[in-house]
């Protein structure tokens, strides 16, 4: 199958591109410039920045499927003067410009990597998010993804192009950056953390499981027109995750049992309320619809994925 991929040099796109090639697909990476290494057997087409003025030229001609991973990622303390406008330009307007060109080029299926933030920021105990929930994004990034989803589904109705939407939770794996990388560094250095009493529940997603799900969505007949939540299917507390990461690193977990309410109050005093919420709140997803509709089971368990993540981190730290 001829597959076009955006975000092919990123954390999700790079292993996805390798998997597509390993499975025998003819893969073309759409990139904004000629930077970033690609496998020798992958084609590259430079199309510029993702936005409303995107022009793919003939790069999509002959493609049967397009997997759209590129996005303006969510970041803490966004420096943009108008974060919502910045996110909309790339994640909403850029996505829809790409999709309209894909439909005109005859692309049969458009797979959009969205975000669980379309559902919201947190869940109540025993009430995980589902794909049928009404969208309730709480920040600019989530709003931009939700608007892109609505636009894609409308375009599918208009053109007949099959749209598949995948909403991942926090993705981790070899090469993970941002907060997860910071957590690896804290545990490797044995930094004491006041998180030993946090008994929330969080869903996570190993990069290998996300890649496998996206590949499954390429040609599964039941995927068209559907929204799928993506996770490992193994929920864990923040304290449990830290202990699991420490084991994977071969280090002790130095966790101090400070009540979550105290942590949240102290964080608010120093302007870090959002950080405390991410650490203490629950965010669970129910992937039953994903697994039953696609006859799919996450191929990698959390402990194995954490060991691979930790080993990659340690290799980088020592070289």
Secondary structure, DSSP 8 states (H G I E B T S, - for coil): -EEEEESTTSHHHHHHHHHHHHTT-EEEEEESSS-S---TT-EEEE---SSTT---TTTTTT-SEEEE-------SS---TTHHHHHIIIIIIIHHHHHHHHHHTT-SEEEEE--GGGT-S--BTTB-B-TTS-----SHHHHHHHHHHHHHHHHHHHH--EEEEEEE-EEE-TT--HHHHHHHHHHHHT--BS-TT----B-EEEHHHHHHHHHHHHH-TT-TT-EEEE--S--B-HHHHHHHHHHHHT----B----HHHHHHHHHHTT-HHHHHHHHS-B-B--HHHHHHHT---SS-HHHHHHHHHHHHHHHHT-
